Amino acid sequence: MNEKIGGEAMGSVVWIEEADVTTAVGDQAGWYLNGQLSVNVESMDIGRASRALLLQPDGSLVAPIGLHRLAEKEFRLFSPLGTGIEVQKRLERFRLRSRVNFDCTSGCVVHLSAKGANEIAGLSLLAEDRLEGVGSTAVHDVGELAASELYSALEFDEVRNLLSDLNVPSHSMLSRIMGGQPEWGFEITAGMNPTELGESYIRSSADFQKGCYTGQELIERVDSRGYNTPKHLSNFVVNFSDSDSSKIEGMLFESGGKPVFTLTSYQFHDSANCGVALGFVHRLAGEFLPRLQIGDFEIRSVKLGHLHNTIRHINF
């Protein structure tokens, strides 16, 4: 369940989603997780949080992780709802005699998106004042926007109630699309090549200065080659006659029988009088097409996180 609950002053938004939580406790918890996750776990201060990736040995994605260090030997790993069993299974795979134990519970992720770091700091303070024991990530850029995440072990309804005074009537799908934020089950799936999510996503979820960890070779190779993947995450603006999202979400648009755009999340933007979307641009004959006209649809790809300025100036 996702729900927009945030203030929208100056383009700032807050929304929450339920998460599975895997706790890791033991004398070697930090050491073991450092070899399994894409961030430097052992250097994290107590109370801090970080985005991370949990990968298979071939580099394919198990799940995106929000890592919160609770104590010297205790961590929480937040992953998308429904992925907790697979996360624990993957962590157990290489545990052997390492002194660390895992358990599953639940929690929430609070997503923050704004025009700059100062706005993010303000949103974070508002949320942290209402939620005890949360871990917040460093601010990271998504195109022209800034973003951060807070991780809470509280249940969804409790978090929603505690943040209810920040209410703005809107839908989280639109907030997420405008913020350039991919979501599990839409843009992010198990087994995918995580580098297709783009440089900003990977750079905010991986430490390229740390030592080895399981699955790092693919990410290191693609990063060194400039993220020249066969497809990459993008925003889109859409002009068409029917605003029913069920008729466009998940659609593959082709040219000459070859894929050009795949739209995975879509919402009609009333004030802009056009559709906005998240999805993937596919490389076609060595290049990425910026726009496509098919029947009643005209679709333009927009650099991730740049929708706000684009829809103000677009002219179909």
N, C-alpha and C positions, 0 to 999 in steps of 0.2 A: 504494500500500500504506500502510495506517495501522496503527500498533501502539501500544498503551498500554504504557509502560515506566516509569511514574513512581510516586513515593511518594504515598501517600494518607493522610498524617497530617492531621487536622483538615480533611478534605475537599479536600486539595490533590492535583492530578494532573498528570502530564506525559505527553504522547504525541507521536509524531513522524509525519511524512508525507514522502514523496518529493516533490521539486519540480523543475520546469525552471528553469534559471537563464540569464538573458540578461545578458551583460556589456556595459557601455557604457564606451568609452574614447575620450578625445580632448580637445583644448583646449576645446571647447564642450560637453562632455558634460553638465555641471551645468546650464548655461544652457538647453540643448535639453530635457533631461528636466524642467526646471522648467515648461516650457510644455506638457508632455504629461501630467504626473502631478498628482494632486490635493493633493500636499503641497509645502511650500516646500523644494525640493531644495537650492538654493544656500545656505541658512542651516544646513544639516546639518553637524555636526562630523564630522571624519574618524573612522571607527570606529563611528559611530552607525547605527541602523536605524530604519525607520518603516514602518507600514502605509500603503498608498496604493491608489488606484484608477486603472486605465488605461481610458479611455472612448473611444467613438466620438464623432464630432462631434455626433450627436443626443443624447448623454448615456447611451446604452445601454452596458452593460458589456462590455469585452473580457476583462478578468481582474482579480481582486484581486492586488495586488503587495506583496511585501515588499522594501523598498529598503534596501540596505546600502552605505554610502559607504566605499570602501576607501582612497581617496587623493583628492587635489585634483581629479584628472581621471579617476577610475575608480570605477565603480559596479557592483553586482550587483543585478539585478531577479529576485526569486524569484516564480514563478507556479505554479499547480496543474499537476501532472503532465499532460503532453499539450497544454499551451497555449503552449509556448515558440515554436513556429513562428508562431502567430497574433500573439503579443506582438511578436515581431521584425518581422513584416509590418506591423503597425499603427505601430510606431515608425519604420520606414523610410518610411512614407507621406508624412510631412511633413518629412523630413530635408533634402531638397534639397542645398544646399551646406554645411550645418552640419558642422563639423569634429568628428564623432563616428562611431565604428564600433561595430557590434554583432556579437556572437557568442553561440552557444548552448552550454550545458553542463548539468550537473545538480547537485543538492544536496538539502538537507533543511530542513524547518521543524520546530522544536521548539516545541510549544504548551504553555503553562503556564496552569493555572487553579487558583484558590485562594479562600479566604474574605476575603482582604485583601491590601494591598500588602506588609505584612511577610512574609507567607507566600510571596508571589511573589518577593520579594527573596531569600529563603532558597533557593527552588527554582532561581532563576536562578544563584546562586552555585555551587550543586552542579553544574549543567549546564556553566557556563562553566569551572569547574575541570577538567573532563574534555574539553572541546572548545576547541581553539585557534582564534582568528580569527573567532569568531562575532559577529554584531551583534544586539543586543537592543533591542526596542521599549520605549517608555514604557508603564507600567501603564495599562490602561483598564478601565472598569467594564462588566460585563455583568449587569445587575440587581443581585442581592445579592452577586455574585462579582466578583473581580478577575482580569484576564488579561494575558498578555504573550506575545510570540513571540521566538524566537531563530532566526537564519538562519545555516546552515552550508553551506560548499561541499563538505563531506565526503559520501561515498556513504551510502546508507541503512544498509547492513549495518555499516559502520564506526561510524556514530553509535550504532546499536543496541548494538553491542559495548561502546563506551566508556561508555554509560549503563546497562549491564546490572546494575550493583549497586544501581540504584534500582528493581529489578523488583517489581511487585505483580501477581499473577494476576488480570487483569480484561480487558475488551474495550474498545477505544477508542471504539466506537460509543456505549456507555453513558456514558463519560466526556464525550464531545463533546456528547451530548444534555443531560446534567445541567449542563454548563457553558454551555449556550446558544450553542454555536459552530457556525455554518453551514459546510457543506463544499461544495466544487466537485462538480458532478454530482448533488447532492442538493438543497440549498437555493439554491445559487449556480450560475447557468448563463450561458453567453455570450448576449448580446443582451438580458438582463433589465434592468428598471428597478432600478438598485442601491438606490434609496431604499426599496424594499420590504423591505430587510433591517433597516430601523429606524434610529432616531436614534443609538443608541449605536454601532452599526456604522459609520455614516457619519461621525459626529463623531470617531471614533478613526482614520479613514482619510482625512480631508480637512481642509485648512487653509482656513478661511473668511476669513483675513486676508491671504492671498497675492494676487498678481495673477492675471491670466487664464491659463487652461489649457484645452485642448481638451475639450469636452463638459461644462463646468462649469454651464451655464445650467440644466439640469434639476435638478441637485442644489441649486443656490442657490434655485431657485423652490420646490421641495418643502420645503426646510428653513425658508424664510421663512413657509410656510403650515402649519407644525406637523406635517409628515409625514402628512397626511391622504390617504394612498394607498388605492386600492381593495382592496388586501390588504397584510398585513404579517406579518413573521416572528414566530412565537410558540412557546412550549413547550406541551405538552399532557400530561395524564394520561388514561389509558384504562382502563376496566374492561370486560372481556369474557371469554368462556369459553375462548377458544383463544389460547395465547401464541405461536403460530407467526408470526413477524414477516413472513414472506412473504405472509401473507394480509391485512396491513394497510398495509405500507410502500408509499407512493405512491398510496394510495387517496384519492379525492375523495368527501367526504360532503356531500350536498345536502339542502335543505329546500324543498319546493315547486318542485323542478326547478332551484333556484338553488344555486350552490356556497356552502358555509359554512366547511368546514375541508378543507385538503389536508395530509395527513401524508406527509412526505418521508423522515424517518429515524425508526426505531422500535426499541425494545428493551424486553424484559420486565425489570422490576426485581424480582428475587427477594425481597429483604428487605422491600420495600414492598408486594409482592403486587399490583402493577398495572403496566400498561404506561406508558412515558414516551416522548415523541416531540418532534420538531421539525417544523415545517411552517408553513403560512400560514392566517391567519384572513381570510376574505373579507367585505367589507361587504355586508350584506343589508338592503335597504329602508332604507338610510341609517344602519344600526347594525351593530355587530359582536356576534354572539351569544356568550355566555360558555360555553354548554354545548349538547350535542345528544345526544338519545337516538334510536338507530336500531336496531331489533331487539335483538340481544345486545350492541351497543356503546353505552357511555356515555362521551362524550368531553367533557373540559373544557379550555378554553384557560387557560393560565397565563402571566403576564407573563414575558418572556424573562429567563432567569437566576434564576428564583424557584422552581425545582422542589424544592430541598432542603427548604425550610420547608413547602412545600405538601404533599408526600407524607407528612410527619410528622403533619399535622393533617387530611388529607382523609378524608371519610366518604362512601362511595358508598351 
